[in-house]
């Protein structure tokens, strides 16, 4: 099995502050639990991105064929892809430090 690439980046949910504008739990970020950084498994995120790209192509075809609900699914897929891409970009920037 290939070695896992793991890097630590500022938490994307709270922008590395450890806290946010939300009120439950005294505003502590649920993603990093107040630590301000998160570990990103780059290998896992790259695999997820590949699967999202494949799903995106399938959904684009479904939208063109007029499949009911395909537009909403495509929007959700795009949003997930942007989130994963942003995490990978942040991880690559962290590796370059």
C-alpha positions as CSV (number, residue, x, y, z in Angstrom):
1,X,0.0,0.0,0.0
2,X,1.3,3.5,-0.9
3,X,2.4,5.9,1.8
4,X,-0.2,8.3,3.0
5,X,0.5,12.0,2.4
6,X,-0.8,13.9,5.5
7,X,-0.2,17.6,6.0
8,X,-1.5,20.1,8.6
9,X,-3.3,23.2,7.4
10,X,-5.2,26.1,9.1
11,X,-8.8,25.0,9.7
12,X,-10.9,25.9,6.6
13,X,-14.1,26.1,8.7
14,X,-12.9,28.8,11.1
15,X,-10.1,30.2,9.0
16,X,-7.5,29.0,11.6
17,X,-9.1,31.0,14.5
18,X,-10.4,28.0,16.5
19,X,-13.6,29.8,17.1
20,X,-16.4,31.2,15.0
21,X,-19.5,33.3,15.0
22,X,-21.7,30.4,16.0
23,X,-23.0,30.2,19.5
24,X,-23.2,26.5,20.6
25,X,-20.3,25.2,22.7
26,X,-18.9,28.8,23.3
27,X,-18.1,29.2,19.6
28,X,-15.5,26.5,19.5
29,X,-15.1,25.2,15.9
30,X,-16.5,21.7,15.4
31,X,-13.9,20.9,12.7
32,X,-10.7,21.6,14.5
33,X,-12.1,21.6,18.1
34,X,-10.4,24.8,18.8
35,X,-6.9,23.6,17.7
36,X,-6.8,26.0,14.8
37,X,-5.3,23.4,12.5
38,X,-6.5,20.2,10.9
39,X,-4.7,17.2,9.3
40,X,-5.5,16.6,5.7
41,X,-4.9,13.2,4.1
42,X,-3.9,14.4,0.6
43,X,-4.1,10.9,-0.9
44,X,-7.7,10.5,0.3
45,X,-8.7,13.9,-0.9
46,X,-7.2,13.3,-4.3
47,X,-9.3,10.1,-4.6
48,X,-12.4,11.9,-3.5
49,X,-11.7,14.6,-6.1
50,X,-11.3,12.0,-8.9
51,X,-14.7,10.4,-7.9
52,X,-16.4,13.8,-7.8
53,X,-15.0,14.6,-11.3
54,X,-16.5,11.3,-12.6
55,X,-19.8,12.0,-10.9
56,X,-19.8,15.6,-12.4
57,X,-19.5,14.2,-15.9
58,X,-22.4,11.8,-15.3
59,X,-24.6,14.6,-13.9
60,X,-23.8,16.9,-16.7
61,X,-25.1,14.3,-19.1
62,X,-28.2,13.8,-16.9
63,X,-28.9,17.5,-17.0
64,X,-28.6,17.6,-20.8
65,X,-31.0,14.6,-21.0
66,X,-33.5,16.4,-18.7
67,X,-33.3,13.9,-15.8
68,X,-35.4,15.2,-12.9
69,X,-33.3,16.4,-9.9
70,X,-30.1,16.4,-11.9
71,X,-29.6,20.2,-11.7
72,X,-29.7,20.1,-7.9
73,X,-27.4,17.1,-7.7
74,X,-25.0,18.9,-10.1
75,X,-24.9,22.0,-8.0
76,X,-24.2,19.9,-4.9
77,X,-21.4,18.0,-6.7
78,X,-19.8,21.3,-7.8
79,X,-20.0,22.6,-4.2
80,X,-18.3,19.5,-2.9
81,X,-15.7,19.6,-5.6
82,X,-14.8,23.3,-4.7
83,X,-14.6,22.4,-1.0
84,X,-12.2,19.4,-1.7
85,X,-10.2,21.4,-4.2
86,X,-9.8,24.3,-1.7
87,X,-8.5,21.8,1.0
88,X,-6.1,20.3,-1.5
89,X,-4.8,23.7,-2.5
90,X,-4.3,24.6,1.1
91,X,-2.5,21.3,1.7
92,X,-0.2,21.9,-1.3
93,X,0.5,25.4,0.0
94,X,1.4,23.9,3.4
95,X,3.7,21.4,1.9
96,X,5.5,24.2,0.0
97,X,6.4,26.1,3.2
